[in-house]
Every structure is written in structure tokens, then in C-alpha cells.
């Protein structure tokens, strides 16, 4: 759960790219390949914060680092 009431549960693909330190294009490609979990609302694509945090934890716990 978010620590603050106004904290969004999802972030944009662009924001996820910045957090991951990758390009916007690579982030969209990884969403397309389902390597970054995402939610689609019409033309809007959002990345759930919890899913991004889980992805990073998995990478840090011995997951493949060449995918991110």
C-alpha cells in the first residue's frame, strides 16, 4: 500500500524508465515483451509500483540482470 494517500499506485512507462536508468524506447520494448509488468487502459500504459519493485527485488536476488 502507498505510504501517502496521494501517492499513485502506478507510474508511467517514462517514469519507470527513469527509475530503472534505461531509455524510454527500451522501457516500451520491455513492456511489449512483457518483461516489465503493465496495465493498459485504452491507449494509456501504466506500470504498477509494486510490480516494478518486485521486478527489481528479483533481479537483485540472483535474477538475470541482462534483461533490465
C-alpha positions, -999 to +999 in steps of 0.1 A: +000+000+000+012+035-007+027+053+023+009+086+015-027+090+004-018+110-027+009+086-039-001+069-072-003+031-073+010+032-109+036+052-128+041+060-165+064+039-187+086+070-189+089+073-151+097+036-149+124+040-175+140+069-154+138+048-122+155+018-140+181+040-157+171+029-192+158+047-223+122+054-229+123+032-260+138+003-242+112+006-215+083+004-240+100-025-258+103-044-224+066-037-218+057-050-252+078-082-245+061-084-211+095-081-192+080-051-174+045-057-160+020-032-172-017-022-172-034-010-203-063+015-201-072+022-237-040+039-251-026+046-217+000+022-203+009+023-166+034+003-146+022-008-111+047+004-085+046-029-066+053-049-098+083-027-106+096-031-070+091-069-072+110-070-105+139-051-090+140-073-060+140-104-082+169-090-102+188-083-070+182-118-056+200-136-084+177-130-113+191-123-148+204-088-150+209-088-188+171-083-192+169-050-173 
